């Protein structure tokens, strides 16, 4: 069965600290994708990144970086030099196939608070 | 280009009433997904519509239902409201392709008193 575990529920850091959000997944699919979404206080989920299971290269986008490790079934997300605007709930998600298509299973989310 | 729009933003109902929530997808998107985000429970998949048909539903009772119209907009109906139905209901849309990202609306906050 598809499962996404975000063991951390709430993290609080001071601005400019680095913070890593953990995501562990379970899937029987040999080909799969993983996603991270951000939910700011406005409520709308915002797409951050999608990675496929064939590409284990770490990815960096500005202050954001992602560490995908198939061996440990983890897809962790690091924010470098955090800012107050990073305060949000962060979700890791895994699509699972239903027929010819797929739908997303989300983890329970990690609430990140960045204090000035 | 307009994003996913949901209405109303807030909805207050009493137990036993019915609620109707609406969603307009991004232009060109044929798939609409509904998720429930209740406090402490994360995002729970409710329903998926594509090309006017219900493709999949989550583990919710039949009093949660919906439909998708020819213009791909969608409606979620919740009958016989219970207190635990209080939640943020999020709608998302996509082109219906495998593994593609979803675009979310800002949600409807449903409060059942």
Interface residues (C-beta under 8 A of the other chain):
Chain A: X32 X33 X35 X37 X42 X43 X44 X45 X46 X47 X50 X52 X91 X95 X97 X98 X99 X100 X101 X102 X103 X104 X105 X106 X107 X108 X109
Chain B: X3 X31 X33 X35 X41 X42 X43 X45 X48 X50 X55 X56 X88 X90 X92 X96 X97 X98 X99 X101 X102 X103 X104 X105 X106 X107 X109
